Amino acid sequence: MEQPSHTSTGGWLARFSRPAQWLVLIAVSLLLAGVFEIAGLPAAFLLGPMLAGIFVGTNGSVIRLHRAPVVGGQVIVGCLMGHVLTADIVQSFARDWPLFLSVVLVIIVTSGLLGWMISRLKILPGTTAVWGVAPGAASAMMIMSASFGADMRLVALMQYLRVVCVAGLASIVAR
């Protein structure tokens, strides 16, 4: 049986120049964000570009951002988070810290067991399952997974698909 031509080149987008790949990413991001905004999803401008990035990344794109915009974006998000952190929030956390700590521990243990079971049952290869279901820090999980021999692309898909599901569900609950 003949394989599709895009599998040998890494995906159909690999044939395009980097500027053309950026245009595809921007166009798909705008399209999805617009559709989600019209649909009334509160996280339209998060979900649209994230899904566009997954689409472009899984179809052979080789575009990458330079380090400066990535760090700049993280700085902005950190400042926004710091700005909304009030004394009331700190007091609430201090008052209920055992509950927060318990929830975090349950999530870590549950995800560890789930990853171990998926790996042991050979549903996913090697340590891919463990890194893919690990909670939080998707970009860090991808980088560390490559060091431990996991399939970084599959880990990225699992991590960011979870982010999309959580953001989508939070949007629906918020409505």
Buried (B, 14 or more C-beta within 10 A) or exposed (E): EEEEEBEEEEBBBBEBEEEEBBEBBEEBBBEBBEEBBEEEBBBBBBBBBBBBBBBBBEBBBBBEEEEEEEEEEEEEEEEEEEEEEEEEEEEEEEEEEEEEEEEEEEEEEEBBEBBBEBBEEEEBEBBBBBBBBBBEEBEEBBEBBBEEEBBBBBBBBBBBBBBBEEBBEEBEEEE
